[in-house]
Amino acid sequence: MELILYAFDHQIFKRALQMSSARGIAIYDSYLVALAEIEKLIFVTADEKLLRKISDRSNIVALNEIELPAVQS
């Protein structure tokens, strides 16, 4: 699995502020959603309250909707 680190970005922060204000979500959540939107990533969350506020976005997936393969020991 590849891990990519993203530095703080003013464009993402500006989009996050707009989203936070318009949708009534915390800035830390809106920054991650904006990052996923701008970078064309899938955003996975188990936060039901957040999901209800951003459910109209196509790149949002509820954690409980993901099927993981069985772990073999």
RAJO-V109985 format. One line per field, one symbol per residue. phi: phi as a letter, one per 20 degrees, with the letter a starting at -180 (. if undefined). psi: psi as a letter, one per 20 degrees, with the letter a starting at -180 (. if undefined). A space follows every 10 residues. Layout:
phi=???
psi=???
This chain:
phi=.eddedfgcf ffffffffff ffdmdfffff ffffgfffel deddbdffff gfecffefed cfgfeeeeff edd
psi=pppppprpph gggghggggg ghilqqhhgh ghggggghjl rpopqjnhgg ghikiipijp pphiipoqqq pp.
